[in-house]
Amino acid sequence: MDTSAGLYLAMARGSFRRYSTYRVATLAGAFTNTVFGCILAATFLALWRARPGLGGYDTTQAVTYIWVSQALLVAVAAWGGGFQDDLQARLRTGDIAVDLYRPVDFLGWWLAADLGRAAFQLLTRGAVPLVAGVLLFHARLPHSVLTWTLFLCSVLLAITVSFGLRFLVSVTGFWLDDSEGLRSLMLVVSMFLSGMLLPLGLFPDGLRQAAQALPWASLVQVPCDLFLEHRTGRAAVAALGFQLVWAVLLFAAGRVAQSLATRKVVVQGG
Amino acid sequence: MNLIELDNVSRTFTVRTRVGRLRRERREVRAVQGLSFTVAPGECVGYIGPNGAGKSTTIKMLTGILVPSGGRLRVAGVDPARERARLARRIGVVFGQRTTLWWDLPLRDSFELVRRLYRVPPPRYRANLARCVELLRLGDLLDTPVRQLSLGQRMRGDLAAALLHDPQVLYLDEPTIGLDVLSKARVREFLREVNEAGTTVLLTTHDLTDIEQLCRRVMVIDHGRVVYDGDLPGLHAQGESERTLVVDLVREGAPIDLPGVRVVKVEGNRQWLAFPAARSAAPIVAAVADRYPLLDLSVREPVIEDVIARMYAGATIG
């Protein structure tokens, strides 16, 4: 077990346990997601009664979309956060120096931490609103094992894409004194372009196509469509491919940014 | 074969300062210049100097997280900046004001992560952990989340974390900062044992007692240069350091006049007398007691900062 895989697994497990120590916060968060889910589901219900079949979703799908997106919100960190909070704090305090002398891949270290966090939040802040949605609003769970498998793969990719985006934002902290401003900007962008507020299919022409091609669509829109079986068969595989391409591109960009940042610190001084 | 070798190492930083509305001026700041020294295996070296002298810059270069602007640097035969990951397995680092431990998790989890990070074979890990737990008295703390530890306990945890992979060299950047007397004593006792077991130690501190109790060799750095390299008595001799005799007389009076003794301050019936640190206090006390009626007296040891300050002042004049 003394391999790198073992190390990253231990890191992810530790991160999972770390989040699990804050039980009340988790409970309060799950409650918040559920309340927001109720408000949004009621809104969507009214909207789809007035305009049935809007965006190609039937009414049940529309309501289910809300509950799946609420379930994903924190796990995929659509509004930022997760490892980003830790990395930002470590950059600000200079603790980052300690991370740099460790014999470990910096990017992989943080990805492992974020996956551990996401796993915990998916099981708690994801499961609670989804169950509430089924009980209160008759949200529809898929019956096929294949759909669940595709969905879970898509969620894993969603977290990785989100990690890539958040890493690039955080890493600007090596140059700027604080990446907080950029992060706020990203929050707004992500809120619209991830499909968190409204399914991207409802956007006007032009904006819709653009939003569907940008990486943020990977965070909420794509996993939701797979869950709803809005995209099946070849379209589902294409959706996963889309996420994978962005995950790889962003990870590569993160690697470049990291080596520039490290060089900046190591050569120019912090 | 030296474990640490620095040959004419320098490090400059570029600082941009704002001049006027838009213009920015670039200025070169030399943190370290022409730094040369070697450390042999098994030594315990105190590396001291005022704030901003270049101590941390040196430690950062020795760990490979800063590249020197010039000169040659080797630690355990490795160029730190080029082979940082390889070097990391041979060195341990403790920054007194930073922690490598996982804040929300029990100490044990952080140690387990260190084991994987440095790929310590399980039998050796168990042996090293048992030794650290015993010497640092961590037994009851292993299952406590780090955030619940006191500063002293956390520091002991950090020390253990830095030593689980059997490093050849241990760098300590102010390991006793902010600790109470008892915790300081424990940390020092542990470091002495670690050093006696063969680990080379390089220690920066502002606490003279750390140096007195641990290090045979002291290096003083100021403005990025080594201004002294030798033992502690030598430092006091070269720094013309002085001890202070504080006497409370029965009555206020004229400054005490004794050969070889300088009156530094008079405040009511209390007087401060300075004399060379190498001289014994006994004859001076006897002489004062003989001629002046005394209420009380105490002897103050020289402070390392004063010694260094005097050395630096001497260096610029001379």
Boltz contact constraints between the chains, C-beta under 6 A:
constraints:
  - contact:
      token1: [A, 2]
      token2: [B, 119]
      max_distance: 6.0
  - contact:
      token1: [A, 6]
      token2: [B, 116]
      max_distance: 6.0
  - contact:
      token1: [A, 7]
      token2: [B, 116]
      max_distance: 6.0
  - contact:
      token1: [A, 10]
      token2: [B, 113]
      max_distance: 6.0
  - contact:
      token1: [A, 10]
      token2: [B, 116]
      max_distance: 6.0
  - contact:
      token1: [A, 14]
      token2: [B, 105]
      max_distance: 6.0
  - contact:
      token1: [A, 14]
      token2: [B, 109]
      max_distance: 6.0
  - contact:
      token1: [A, 18]
      token2: [B, 104]
      max_distance: 6.0
  - contact:
      token1: [A, 18]
      token2: [B, 105]
      max_distance: 6.0
  - contact:
      token1: [A, 21]
      token2: [B, 104]
      max_distance: 6.0
  - contact:
      token1: [A, 95]
      token2: [B, 98]
      max_distance: 6.0
  - contact:
      token1: [A, 97]
      token2: [B, 65]
      max_distance: 6.0
  - contact:
      token1: [A, 98]
      token2: [B, 98]
      max_distance: 6.0
  - contact:
      token1: [A, 98]
      token2: [B, 100]
      max_distance: 6.0
  - contact:
      token1: [A, 100]
      token2: [B, 65]
      max_distance: 6.0
  - contact:
      token1: [A, 101]
      token2: [B, 63]
      max_distance: 6.0
  - contact:
      token1: [A, 101]
      token2: [B, 65]
      max_distance: 6.0
  - contact:
      token1: [A, 101]
      token2: [B, 88]
      max_distance: 6.0
  - contact:
      token1: [A, 103]
      token2: [B, 85]
      max_distance: 6.0
  - contact:
      token1: [A, 103]
      token2: [B, 88]
      max_distance: 6.0
  - contact:
      token1: [A, 104]
      token2: [B, 117]
      max_distance: 6.0
  - contact:
      token1: [A, 266]
      token2: [B, 67]
      max_distance: 6.0
  - contact:
      token1: [A, 267]
      token2: [B, 67]
      max_distance: 6.0
  - contact:
      token1: [A, 269]
      token2: [B, 13]
      max_distance: 6.0
